[in-house]
Amino acid sequence: MLGSLEGNLLAALALAALETKHDLLRGLGLLTQNGLGLTTETLLLTIVAPTTLGKLESWDFLY
């Protein structure tokens, strides 16, 4: 009887660990549709265009 109870307990713990892993990934934004957190195209172009043209100095794009 205790052996089967132990098996159920281990299965429950494994399921809880799996759910926690998914919560962590969801919290980091890795399971959403836009999981990489990419910016919109217009915002991206305001950063990329000056960078490729060499008009952006040092780390100005961070501000």
C-alpha positions in Angstrom: 0.0 0.0 0.0 2.8 2.5 0.8 4.6 1.6 -2.4 1.7 2.7 -4.5 1.2 5.9 -2.4 4.9 6.7 -2.9 4.5 6.3 -6.7 1.5 8.7 -6.7 3.5 11.2 -4.6 6.4 11.1 -7.0 4.1 11.6 -9.9 2.5 14.6 -8.2 5.9 16.1 -7.4 7.1 15.6 -11.0 3.9 17.3 -12.3 4.4 20.2 -9.9 8.0 20.6 -11.1 6.9 20.6 -14.7 4.2 23.3 -14.0 6.8 25.4 -12.1 9.1 25.2 -15.1 6.3 26.5 -17.4 5.5 29.3 -15.0 9.1 30.4 -15.0 9.2 30.4 -18.8 5.9 32.2 -19.0 7.2 34.7 -16.4 10.2 35.4 -18.6 8.0 35.8 -21.6 9.3 32.9 -23.5 5.9 31.1 -24.0 3.9 34.0 -25.3 3.2 34.7 -29.0 5.8 37.5 -29.0 8.1 35.5 -26.8 11.3 37.3 -27.7 9.8 40.7 -26.8 10.5 42.1 -30.3 9.6 45.7 -30.7 7.2 47.1 -33.2 8.5 47.7 -36.7 8.4 51.5 -36.4 10.3 51.6 -33.2 12.8 49.1 -34.5 13.4 51.2 -37.6 14.1 54.3 -35.5 17.0 52.4 -33.9 18.3 50.4 -36.8 18.3 53.1 -39.5 20.7 55.5 -37.7 22.8 52.6 -36.5 23.3 51.3 -40.0 24.1 54.7 -41.3 26.7 55.3 -38.6 24.9 58.3 -37.1 24.4 56.7 -33.7 27.2 57.3 -31.2 28.2 54.8 -28.5 25.2 53.6 -26.5 22.7 56.4 -27.5 20.2 53.8 -28.6 19.6 52.7 -25.0 18.2 56.1 -24.0 
